[in-house]
Amino acid sequence: MTIAEAGAHCGVPPDTLRYYEKVGLIPAIERTAGGIRNYTEQDCLWINFAKCMRQAGVSVNALVEYVALFRIGDETLDERLRILHRERDRIAAQAKELAETLEYLNKKIERYEKIIVPCENMLVR
C-alpha cells in the first residue's frame, strides 16, 4: 500500500510515517522500482507499535534502540526484553502517579461541591 493508504490504515499522517522511518522508529520500508514506499501489513504492525509506544511516552531513543536490536536478530532477544521491561515499569510508575493525582483532584472537587451546592441552594429560595 502507498504511504497515504498506510497512513489512513494506521491513523498516522504521511509526514509522521516518513519521520518514523527516517529516525529508525520502524524498519526501512521497501520501495517499488520507481522509489515509492510500498507498505505491508507487517509494516503497519510496526507503525502501530511505534504509535502506541510514543503515545505512552516511550522515548524515541528507546524505540530506535529496540528496532535496531530487532534488525540484528534473535541474539538480541534478551536486550529487547530488557527495554520492554524498563518501559513497562516506567509506564506503571507513571500510571500510579496519575491515579494518585486523580484521587487528589476528586477529593478537591468533592470539597468544592460541598461548599458550592449549599450556597446555591440558599440563593434559589
C-alpha positions as CSV (number, residue, x, y, z in Angstrom):
1,M,0.0,0.0,0.0
2,T,1.1,3.6,-0.6
3,I,2.2,5.9,2.2
4,A,-1.3,7.6,2.1
5,E,-3.0,4.3,2.3
6,A,-0.8,3.1,5.2
7,G,-1.3,6.4,7.0
8,A,-5.1,6.1,6.7
9,H,-5.0,2.5,7.7
10,C,-2.9,3.3,10.8
11,G,-4.3,6.7,11.6
12,V,-0.9,8.4,11.2
13,P,-0.2,11.3,8.8
14,P,2.3,10.5,5.9
15,D,4.8,13.1,7.3
16,T,4.8,11.1,10.5
17,L,5.5,7.9,8.7
18,R,8.4,9.5,6.8
19,Y,9.7,10.7,10.2
20,Y,9.3,7.2,11.8
21,E,11.3,5.7,9.0
22,K,13.9,8.4,8.9
23,V,14.9,8.2,12.6
24,G,14.5,4.4,12.8
25,L,11.3,4.1,14.8
26,I,10.2,1.5,12.2
27,P,12.3,-0.7,10.0
28,A,13.1,0.7,6.5
29,I,10.1,0.4,4.1
30,E,10.6,-1.4,0.9
31,R,10.2,0.7,-2.3
32,T,9.0,0.0,-5.7
33,A,11.3,0.2,-8.7
34,G,10.1,3.8,-9.1
35,G,11.2,4.6,-5.5
36,I,7.7,4.7,-4.0
37,R,7.3,3.3,-0.5
38,N,5.3,0.0,-0.5
39,Y,3.9,-0.7,2.9
40,T,2.9,-4.2,4.0
41,E,0.7,-5.4,6.8
42,Q,3.9,-6.2,8.8
43,D,4.9,-2.5,8.3
44,C,1.6,-1.4,9.7
45,L,2.1,-3.6,12.8
46,W,5.4,-1.7,13.3
47,I,3.7,1.6,12.8
48,N,1.0,0.8,15.3
49,F,3.7,-0.4,17.8
50,A,5.6,2.9,17.4
51,K,2.5,5.0,17.6
52,C,1.3,3.2,20.8
53,M,4.7,3.4,22.5
54,R,5.1,7.1,21.6
55,Q,1.6,7.9,23.0
56,A,2.6,6.1,26.2
57,G,5.7,8.4,26.4
58,V,8.3,5.9,25.4
59,S,11.3,7.9,24.1
60,V,12.4,8.0,20.5
61,N,15.8,6.7,21.6
62,A,14.4,3.7,23.4
63,L,12.3,2.7,20.3
64,V,15.2,3.3,17.9
65,E,17.4,1.1,20.1
66,Y,14.7,-1.6,20.1
67,V,14.2,-1.5,16.3
68,A,18.0,-1.6,15.8
69,L,18.3,-4.7,18.0
70,F,15.4,-6.3,16.2
71,R,17.2,-5.9,12.9
72,I,20.2,-7.6,14.3
73,G,18.2,-10.8,15.1
74,D,17.3,-13.2,17.7
75,E,20.6,-12.9,19.6
76,T,19.3,-9.6,20.9
77,L,16.1,-11.1,22.4
78,D,17.3,-10.5,26.0
79,E,18.2,-6.9,25.3
80,R,14.9,-6.2,23.7
81,L,13.1,-7.8,26.6
82,R,15.1,-5.6,29.0
83,I,13.9,-2.5,27.1
84,L,10.3,-3.6,27.2
85,H,10.5,-4.4,30.9
86,R,12.2,-1.0,31.6
87,E,9.5,0.9,29.7
88,R,6.6,-1.1,31.3
89,D,8.0,-0.3,34.7
90,R,8.3,3.4,33.8
91,I,4.7,3.5,32.5
92,A,3.4,1.6,35.5
93,A,5.0,4.2,37.8
94,Q,3.6,7.0,35.7
95,A,0.1,5.4,35.9
96,K,0.4,5.1,39.7
97,E,1.3,8.8,39.9
98,L,-1.6,9.7,37.6
99,A,-4.0,7.6,39.7
100,E,-2.8,9.4,42.9
101,T,-3.3,12.8,41.2
102,L,-6.8,11.8,40.1
103,E,-7.7,10.8,43.6
104,Y,-6.3,14.1,44.9
105,L,-8.4,16.1,42.3
106,N,-11.5,14.1,43.1
107,K,-11.2,15.0,46.8
108,K,-10.6,18.6,46.0
109,I,-13.7,18.7,43.7
110,E,-15.7,17.0,46.4
111,R,-14.7,19.7,48.9
112,Y,-15.7,22.4,46.5
113,E,-19.0,20.8,45.7
114,K,-19.8,20.6,49.5
115,I,-19.3,24.3,49.7
116,I,-21.0,25.4,46.4
117,V,-24.1,23.3,46.4
118,P,-25.4,24.6,49.8
119,C,-24.6,28.2,48.7
120,E,-26.6,27.7,45.5
121,N,-29.5,26.2,47.4
122,M,-29.6,29.3,49.6
123,L,-29.7,31.6,46.5
124,V,-32.6,29.7,44.9
125,R,-35.0,30.2,47.8
